[in-house]
Amino acid sequence: MIPCFIDQLFPQVGIRMVEIFERLGHEVEYPMDQTCCGQPPFNSGFQDEARQVAVRVLEIFKSAEVVVVPSGSCAAMVKVFYPELFQESPQEEAAKELAAKTWEFSQFLVEKLEVTDVGASFPGKVTFHDGCHGLRELGVKGAPRALLEKVRDLELVEMGEAETCCGFGGTFAVKFPQISTAMAQVKSNSAEESGAEYIVSNDASCLMQIQGYLDRQPKNEIRCFHLAEVLAKNLDKTE
Amino acid sequence: MSQYTSQFAQAAEAVTQNTDHRSFLQTALRGYQKVRANTQARFTDWQTARKVAAEVKWEAIENLDTHLKNLTERLEARGTKVFWATDGKEAREYILSVIQEHDAKSVVKSKTMTSEEIHLNDLLEKEGFDVVESDLGEFIVQLNHEAPYHFVFPAMHLKREEISHIFHEALGTDETYDPEELTQIARRVLRQKYLDADIGISGANFGIAETGMISITENEGNARLTTSLPKVHIALMGIEKVLPRLEDLSLFLPMLATAGTGQALTGYNSMIGGPRQEGEIDGPEEFHLVLLDNHRTRLLADPEQRDALRCIRCGACLNVCPIFKNVGGHSYGTTYQGPIGSVITPHLRGLQDWKHLSQASSLCGACTETCPVKIDLHHHLLRNRRNAMNEKPKFTERVMFGGFVSMMSRPWMYRSLTKTARIFDRLMQPLQGSWLDPFRPWRKTRSLPPVAKETFKDYWQNRQK
């Protein structure tokens, strides 16, 4: 599953994820009919509208063996909120089935495929930002770090505010731009204090927020990358 | 937009621009988090403790009628006068009548957020009584004529220089930046107040149904003096504060202290089961317990969000909340700030007036993760948003999401519209940041990545060829 904003703004994240899976010998399918998981209306309180979008997702991925999403946030929407959204509806079972076979990218690699070394190398000092939905709805904490630790030439450092929200929060970032920006500042300052050159995360939306803030700072050298982009860097072709 | 919404937006914006204030607040709360983590580690298993605490409070809330009956009957058997107040007005009027009945002049209070909730001080001061808050933090904000900043740390926003200045202005004391001297000033003033007070008003942290007692936790001994020196003691308690058994305190007292302040136990823990009994040498002659509903039963009637009544008012959710840490306590304009306040205020004071607090959240879930009684806080914010939109959908958003659904339900439309948007994006470039830019609020402080030349769908389609 490729979230709509990855399709539109960060297609490279999806492409790198496909490369990683194919290198590991898996067959990847992408149903062209997919659009959005319905999170924007859901988070704004428009649950009927969210259901109308989500019901398509249930249908499109019905026949898939597993569904992997390079976003903790959209994965949480499917895994945690779909069963609630379709409670006591004709789609209740379908929602539970899809939730059960849907995985966030890093958790899928580490827990389901039991892979931590994908054969990548990435020279630089990296700090990992825990996207809130991945961390608190899905319990993603160790998996991305286990993967990063195996990347050659990569030094992983923790920042003090690793688990603190970056301030994105979907429409929140536009409805309350000042609060959202203040939160991005806290996150960015913490990354800077850690001495990291790169902020890596499993959610492109958080990275859009953090990079967006950093781009406006006069003295900034930190760059943001999605985990899939790092894990697909300089893949060891010899294996 | 309700007046509360615009007040919040303005106040929050001002704090986000105040880097000094935010970093002062964040440094203080980092200190809390460190101390708390150490204390929490002394529990054999904190997660199990949370589970048990949640179950005990659940049992209390699900059988509230029985527990409250037991609590009050046992208290009454020892001579306590119990008053059931449906709302703030009834509670205020009852308390006023007790004060008037005793021809009292001065009232000393220990920290009670429930009295803030019903604006008791405003009434008592208007009626000409001398009312003094005896909790140090409350004392300071009272002298400064402002509301508590945080329902556990009321004066946490004030630096010692500011406190010194407040004392100097209000009490005529010399300026001093020494915390111990500042405390001594408050102590000197307050000691006399206890001796002079005719009435002591307190809150209650727990009400024990089994034994008919209220339990008060504190760190300064002020609540103990407030509840035992004056001739009359009035305690004000929300109906949800009940616990079934005395032994439940063996979990809840350390848990409240740990989550609240990072202490293993607070300095003073008092149990009060009635007025002075025959043969006892101290305690008040009269003890009144005012039980306050004030729309708590509205929350009780909502099976989805009823668990919010488990709250023990430890304030931990505020301390970890990135919104609280960046907008501060006063911005909320509520008695209960932070996530728990955003969840319950719409129930206590009206959804349409207070829904903005549920919207002003990134739904990060740090509150739910830290809550000692496992209230589903951040999901309740989502439920409040849903309820608000079901009740009264916002026109612009309904139109927007209607369009969104049309587009997202039709893959061809999604592709053609996003393609158009890409061209539009390029055409719009000169207008970026202007009033015509729909992403203006974002772009004002942040850059936005350009729409990709080739989407993932394009990539996949080319690959299949």
Interface residues (C-beta under 8 A of the other chain):
Chain A: I2 C4 I6 D7 Q8 L9 F10 P11 Q12 G14 I15 Y30 M32 D33 Q34 T35 C36 G38 P40 P41 F42 N43 S44 G45 F46 Q47 E49 Q52 V53 R56 C132 H133 L135 R136 E137 E163 T164 C165 G167 F168 G169 G170 F172 A173 V174 K175 F176 P177 Q178 I179 S180 T181 A182 M183 A184 V186 M208 Q209 Q211 G212 Y213 D215 R216
Chain B: A9 A12 E13 T16 Q17 R22 Q26 P322 I323 K325 N326 V327 Q359 A360 S361 S362 L363 C364 G365 A366 T368 E369 L382 R385 R386 N387 A388 M389 N390 P393 E397 R398 F401 G402 F404 V405 M407 M408 S409 P411 Y414 T418 F439 P441 W442 K444 T445 R446 S447 L448 P449 V451 A452 E454 T455 F456 K457 D458 Y459 W460 Q461
